[in-house]
């Protein structure tokens, strides 16, 4: 008997490559004795609803979209208590999560990897009850992750985020935050922060793969302090490019759980999607949360 496959397609992800390759993807799964059921998302949050409603009936759930769609699929499965293995065919603008774990970059190759691969477990973050697969961020570059128009992302890719971030450099605004970790309290003014489980953040910042383990039960906290002058800002950027987290302008920690206190007016981005501010929020790691076929 054929294996039940739930495929969730975001037709608008990236340059709409998923939509163009859908027939080939379905043919590949059918040849491997899968019986696919396809749902096409119609708006934000729809992938989460579909994964929650139908993910438990399938033997494999495949996401054909970008990191935002993948986030929704993961959130839907976890919220509904489903443990169904997941396949991810990335076709978004940046594919940070996909790049961090080394998924194949073309749709045919990513499809074949799911058919021949094995399940690998990965951690997932929880930000005040909302799941994120690779990053919760604030400050510089953050707004660009969810406010850059899709057509600009399609045309420029990672450069779109950099360009939008540069527009903000002339008017850098620091935010005062307090981070309560298991054995330490950090407090200060920061122009950017990321709580992540990834080696790439918004296509702008990269973390050393030797430093980040995406299934160690920990989240990485990267904070950039408010520079006093242009020279310090240049030093900070240089340290980030060279991945020197010992710089006095950068705070880098790993923790399984943290409580964040911030200005409620400060917006966050979760996996590239907008999230409103909160005075106090608990962020924690869900260890071994998902099984991804690769």
N, C-alpha and C positions, 0 to 999 in steps of 0.2 A: 504494500500500500504506500502511496506517495506521502511524503512528509509535508506537513502544513507549514507554509511560509507566509508571514505577514510582511509585506513590503510597503513602507511609507515613503512617498515621494514628495519632496518640495519642488514644484516646477519652476520656482523663481530663484532658487539658490544659484549664486555665482552667475555664470553666463548661460544658465538654463541647460547645461550639458546633460543633467540627469534626465530631463524630459526627452532630449534627442536620442539618448542611448537606452531608453527604457525597454524597447523591444529586444535589443541584444541581451540586456541583463536578464530579462524574463526567459529568453530562449536558453541561456546558460543554466539557469536554475531548473528549468523543466527537463533539460537533458540529464541533470543530476538527480532526477526523480523527486523534485519538489513540486508541490501543488500551490502556486502563488495566489495570494489574494492581495490586490493592490488598492491602496487608498492614496488619493492625491490631496495634500493639505490645501485648505482654502483661506487660511489666515493664521495669525499668531496664536499659539496655544492649541491649535488643532492637532498637531502631531502628538502632543501630550495626551490629549483626550483619546485619540485613536489607539495609542500604545496601551493606555490603561484599560480601555474597553475590550480590546481584542488580543492583546499581547499574551494573555494567559492561555489562549486557545491554540497558539502556534508552537511549533518546535524550534523555530528560528524567526527572529524579528530583524529585518534589514532596513537600515536608514539610507536613503538615497537623497542626500542634501548636504548642507553645510554644518558647521559646528553648532549653530543655533538650533537647527532641526534635530541634530543628534542629542543636544541637551534636553530638548522636549521629550524625545523618545525615552531617554534614560529616566527622566523625571516621572514620566507616565508609568513606566514599568515599576519603578521603586515605590511610588505612591500607592499603586494597586497591589503591591506585594508579589509581583510576578518575578520569577527567577529565570525566565527564558533567555537563552544565549542571544547575543546581539551581533549583527554584522553591520559594518559601516563602510559605505561607498562614498567617500568625500568628494563633493563637487561644489564647494562654497568659494568665498572670496579669499580667505586666508588659510582655512583648515589647520588652525593651530594645534588642536588636540590630535588630529590625524598625523600631522608632521612630528609631534612629540613622541608618538609611539611607533613611528616608522611605517605607517600604512602606505600601500602603493598609491602612486599619484595619478594614475589613469584609471578610468572606470572599468575597462576590461580587465586590467591587472588586479584591481581591488576586488572585483567580482570573483576572479579565479582564486584569489587568496582566501576568500571566505569558503569557497567550495573545497579547498585542499588544506585549510588551516586547522588549528586547534584552539580551544578556549584558553584565554589568558585573563586573569582577574586584575581589576583596577579599582583604585579608590575613587570615591566621589565626595565632593564637598557639600556641606549644607550651610546655607547662609540664612539664618533666621527662619528655617523651615523650607526654604527654596533650594533646590539642588543646583549645583554647577559642576561641570565635568573638568574644567581646567582653570578658570580664574574668576575671582571677584576683585574688581579694581575701582579706584577712585582717583581723581585729580587729572593731571595732564594726560592727553591722549585718550582718556576714558570716554569722553563724550563722542569722540570720533568713531568709536567702535559701534555705537548704535545710531548716531545721527548722520553719518555720511550716507548720502543717497546711494541706492543700490547700483544705479547706472555709473556713478563715479567709482564705486568699488570694482565693478566689472571692468572698467576701462583702465584703472590704475593698480588694482590689487593692493599689495602691502603699501605701496607708495601713497595711497589715499589716506591711510591712517597717519602716516608721517606728515603729510601736507596739512591735514586738519590739526594735528598737534602743534605744528610750527606756528600756526595762526594764533595759538594761545600763548606763545612764549613771550610776546610783548606785554602781556598782562597776566603774569603768573600769580595765581592766588593760592596761598598756603592754607591748609586746614589743620586745626588742632585736633589731635586724636589721642586716645589712650587705649593701649592694647594690654590686656591682662592675660598672660600666658600661664602655663602650669607653674613655672618657677621664676617668673620675671614679669615686671611691669615696664612697658615702654610708653613714654608720653612726650609729645613734641609737635612741632609744626612741620607738615610734610606737603610737598607739591605733587607727589604721586605715591600710590601704594597698591600692591597686588598681593592677594592671598591666593596662591595657585597650586596646582598639581600638574605642572606642564613645564616644558623647556622653552616655550614661545608664548609671549603675551601680546596679543593684538597685532602680531606681525611687526612690532616695533622693538620690543625688548626680548632678549634671549637669555636663558639661564644655562649654566653648564650642565650637560647631560650627566657628567660624573657626580654632580652635586644633588641632582633631583632623581628620586626614585618614586615612580608614580603608583607604587603599591607597597609602601612601607608604613602605612598608617599615619603619615604626617603630611601636613600642608606647609608650603614654603611662604614665608612672609618677607616681602621686599618693600622697603620704604626709602623714599628719596627725601632727604631733609631740605628745608627751604634754604637756597643759597643766599649768601650775604651780598654777593656781587657777581658780575659776569665771569670773572676768573673762576670762582667756585663752581658756577654752573658748567663751565667748560670742563673742569676737572671731574665733575660728577658724570657728565656724558662720556668722557674718556674711560672712566672706571666701569661704566655699564657696558660699553663696547668691548672692553678687555675682560669683562666678567670678573672684576676684582672687587669682591664683596667686602673686603677689609677696609675699603675707603672710608674715611671719617664722615663722608656725606651720604653714605648708604648704610641702611640697617638690613641685615639678612638673618633670619631665624627659621627654625623648623619647629612645628608644634602640632599636636593632635587636636587641640581645642583652644579657642581664645575668645575672650569677650571684648568687643570693640565698642568704645564710647566715642560718639562724634556729633557734629552739628547735624540735626535732622534735615537741614536744607541741602546737605551734601549728597549728591546723587552717586549711585554705584552702577557698575556694569557687570552683569553676570554672563559669562560666555558670550560677550558682545551684545547682550540685550539689556535694555534699561531696567534699573531697579531703584525705587525711591529710597530716600534716606531714612535713617532711624537713629534715635539717640543712643540706644543700646541694642546690640545684636550679638548673638552667640554664633560663632562659626566653628564647625567641627568636621572632622574627617570620618567618613564611613568606609571602614577598611574592607577590602574584598567585596565591594558593593555590586560590581557587574562582571559578567563573563563575556569577553569580546573575542570573537573568532578572527584570527589573523595568522 
